[in-house]
Each structure stands twice: as C-alpha cells, then as structure tokens.
Amino acid sequence: MLFVSRESATFFYVKRQVEAACDLAFGPGRMRVRVIDIADRPDLAEKHNIEALPTVIAGTRRFIGVPVAENLAAFLGSLPPTDKIS
C-alpha cells in the first residue's frame, strides 16, 4: 500500500517510482500498487499509524519518504516471504 496525498507536488513522481520498484522486484506488471490518499481514507491512515508521507507498507515493514525505484525494489526484494506483497 502506498499512502500519499494527491495534493502533493511529488505525487505522480512517487507513484511512478513505486510502480517501477514493484516491476523491478517482482517482474513487470505482476504487482498492482494500491494508492491510498489520506484525505479520502483518513481511517486507513489512522489504522496503519501513518505519520509521514509518502509511506509504503509491505507486510509488517515500512518505507517512508520519497523513494528511488532501485532502493525501494531492494527493500521489497529483501522482505521475508511472509511480508512480501501478495
């Protein structure tokens, strides 16, 4: 899950980087990114204790901040099988 604000100047950049990271980590088109705008779903932001944006949640781990696709792909690829995004 990608928690963002669509009002952010970096929204489209962040979304592209997360999609590219998923393609690098799992293969092109194998993973769909669930984008959650905190303005639309404050309940989910609260449930997942989102304190900073953007935040990517994969299993029990978080990647916080504006990602670079290669760094996020390495993070996703290093997750234990139980934390991998399904």
C-alpha positions in Angstrom: 0.0 0.0 0.0 1.2 3.5 -0.8 -0.1 6.2 1.4 0.1 9.7 -0.2 -1.6 13.0 -0.6 -2.7 13.6 -4.2 -2.3 17.3 -3.4 1.5 16.8 -3.0 3.7 18.2 -5.7 5.6 14.8 -5.7 2.5 12.6 -6.0 3.0 11.5 -9.6 6.8 11.1 -9.2 6.3 8.9 -6.1 3.6 6.8 -7.8 5.8 6.1 -10.8 8.8 5.3 -8.6 6.7 2.8 -6.5 5.3 1.2 -9.7 8.8 0.9 -11.2 10.1 -0.6 -7.9 7.4 -3.3 -8.0 8.3 -4.1 -11.6 12.0 -4.4 -10.7 11.3 -6.5 -7.6 8.6 -8.8 -8.8 8.6 -8.5 -12.6 6.8 -6.2 -15.0 3.1 -6.0 -14.4 3.0 -8.6 -11.7 2.1 -6.2 -8.9 -0.5 -3.6 -8.7 0.1 -0.7 -6.3 -2.8 0.2 -4.0 -2.7 4.0 -3.7 -4.4 5.4 -0.7 -5.0 9.2 -0.5 -5.1 10.1 3.2 -7.6 12.8 2.5 -10.0 10.2 1.1 -9.3 7.5 3.7 -8.2 9.0 7.0 -9.5 5.9 8.7 -6.9 3.7 6.9 -4.1 6.2 7.7 -5.1 6.1 11.4 -5.4 2.3 11.4 -1.9 1.9 9.9 -0.4 4.7 12.1 0.7 6.8 9.1 2.8 9.7 10.5 4.7 10.8 7.4 4.1 10.8 3.6 4.7 9.1 1.4 4.7 5.7 3.2 4.8 2.3 1.5 3.6 -0.6 3.7 4.6 -4.1 2.7 3.6 -6.7 5.2 4.9 -5.6 8.6 7.6 -3.2 7.2 7.5 0.4 6.0 9.5 2.5 3.6 9.0 6.2 4.5 9.9 9.1 2.3 10.2 9.8 -1.4 11.6 6.6 -3.0 14.0 6.0 -5.7 12.8 2.9 -7.6 16.1 0.9 -7.2 16.2 1.5 -3.4 12.6 0.6 -2.9 13.0 -2.5 -5.1 15.9 -3.6 -3.0 13.8 -3.1 0.1 10.9 -5.1 -1.3 13.2 -7.8 -2.5 14.7 -8.2 0.9 11.4 -8.8 2.7 10.9 -12.3 4.2 8.3 -14.4 2.3 5.7 -13.7 5.0 6.0 -9.9 4.4 6.0 -9.9 0.6 3.2 -8.1 -1.1 0.6 -10.5 -2.5 
